[in-house]
Amino acid sequence: MLNIEKKTEGKNLNMVLTGRLDTTTASDLEKEVKENVGGVENLTFDFGSLEYISSAGLRVLLSAQKIMNKQGSMVVKNVSDEVKEIFEVTGFSDILTIE
């Protein structure tokens, strides 16, 4: 189960994720990102309530990062130790901007 809460302010989009970003829910996030990043210059993912991320979730973050590289910046914030460890093991901590 994944809950995605979106807040748009001008050219800034903040997505607050709650629950699990896995094979079942990654397509939901991918759809939300693709439908909402047009004209966005700053994309922020708030992982404060994200319990888990799988390789499918990482793939969605990577595709979001590729889109934002062309039109602005992307930040992932409030990452739990568990998710941070997954980022480090997979090398995503080198690709993503994590605050």
C-alpha positions in Angstrom: 0.0 0.0 0.0 1.4 3.4 -1.0 -0.2 6.8 -0.4 1.0 9.7 -2.6 0.2 13.2 -1.5 1.0 16.0 -3.9 1.6 19.6 -3.2 2.3 22.1 -6.0 3.5 25.6 -5.5 4.4 27.4 -8.7 7.2 25.4 -10.3 7.7 23.3 -7.2 6.2 19.8 -6.8 6.4 18.0 -3.5 5.4 14.3 -3.3 4.9 12.9 0.2 5.0 9.1 0.1 3.6 6.9 2.9 3.8 3.1 3.0 5.7 0.8 0.7 7.1 1.6 -2.7 7.4 -1.9 -4.3 6.5 -3.9 -7.4 2.8 -3.4 -6.7 2.8 0.3 -6.1 5.7 1.6 -8.3 3.5 2.0 -11.4 1.2 4.3 -9.4 4.1 6.6 -8.5 5.4 6.4 -12.1 2.0 7.5 -13.4 1.8 10.4 -10.9 5.3 11.6 -11.7 4.7 11.5 -15.5 1.3 13.3 -15.2 2.5 16.0 -12.8 6.1 17.0 -13.8 5.3 19.1 -16.8 6.7 22.6 -16.1 8.1 21.6 -12.8 11.6 22.8 -12.0 12.0 21.5 -8.5 10.7 18.0 -7.6 10.9 16.9 -4.0 10.1 13.4 -2.7 9.4 13.3 1.1 10.2 9.8 2.3 9.5 10.6 6.0 6.7 7.9 6.1 8.1 5.6 3.5 8.7 2.2 5.1 10.3 0.3 2.2 11.5 0.7 -1.4 12.1 -2.1 -3.9 14.1 -2.2 -7.1 10.9 -1.3 -9.0 10.6 1.8 -6.8 14.3 2.6 -7.5 13.6 2.4 -11.2 10.8 5.0 -10.9 13.1 7.3 -9.0 15.8 6.9 -11.7 13.3 7.7 -14.5 12.1 10.8 -12.5 15.7 11.9 -12.0 16.3 11.6 -15.8 13.3 13.8 -16.5 14.3 16.4 -13.9 17.9 16.5 -15.1 16.5 18.1 -18.3 14.2 20.6 -16.6 15.4 21.3 -13.1 16.3 19.5 -9.9 15.1 16.6 -7.8 15.6 16.0 -4.1 14.7 13.1 -1.8 14.4 14.1 1.8 13.6 12.6 5.2 15.0 9.2 4.2 14.9 6.5 6.9 18.0 4.5 7.7 16.6 1.4 6.0 15.9 3.2 2.8 19.2 5.1 3.0 21.0 1.7 3.3 19.2 0.5 0.1 20.3 3.7 -1.7 23.9 3.1 -0.6 24.0 -0.6 -1.5 22.6 0.1 -5.0 24.7 3.2 -5.6 21.6 5.4 -5.8 23.1 7.6 -3.1 25.6 8.8 -5.8 22.8 9.4 -8.4 20.2 11.1 -6.2 20.3 14.3 -4.1 19.4 13.1 -0.6 18.8 15.6 2.2 
